[in-house]
Amino acid sequence: GKELADALKGYDNLSELSLGDNEIGRKGCIALGNLLSHPSGNLKDLNLENNRIDDDCISSVTNTLASNKKTSLKELSLSFNCNITQAGWQMLSTCLQNQDSALEKLDISSTDVTDEGVIALGSSLIKNKTLKALDLYDLSSDGRPLIS
């Protein structure tokens, strides 16, 4: 993961990156955070589905998105990453509240988001002005409906 993200730093015209099913790990997420913060970067679509992403990994990506006004990322897929806890969802919700966020589409389907995570994400949407699409398919692993 890290080697690939580091190698991609020079490709300023790269607009879409799909790293699904690659188990990129913490170092890969840190490298992706660095890639997203690159001033001449043009990455608009990042697919990180099914990478066993945890709170440390999500922190690396969301910190960049929350603090960088120049990020061009519009679509982010975190689907099938079930190791994200309440703390990770809180980090993501803080990122979504950032008024400089460019994110328009977020896929968190099949991630086992807890009730607390759903509440944190829901409250962040009140302040978010850019998100246009949110994929919440199959959030609960226990079979309970998210909305009853």
Secondary structure as UniProt FT lines:
FT   HELIX           2..7
FT   HELIX           8..10
FT   TURN            12..13
FT   STRAND          16..18
FT   TURN            20..21
FT   HELIX           25..37
FT   TURN            39..40
FT   STRAND          45..47
FT   TURN            49..50
FT   HELIX           55..67
FT   TURN            69..70
FT   STRAND          75..77
FT   TURN            79..80
FT   HELIX           86..97
FT   TURN            99..100
FT   STRAND          105..107
FT   TURN            109..110
FT   HELIX           115..127
FT   STRAND          133..135
FT   TURN            137..138
FT   TURN            141..142
//
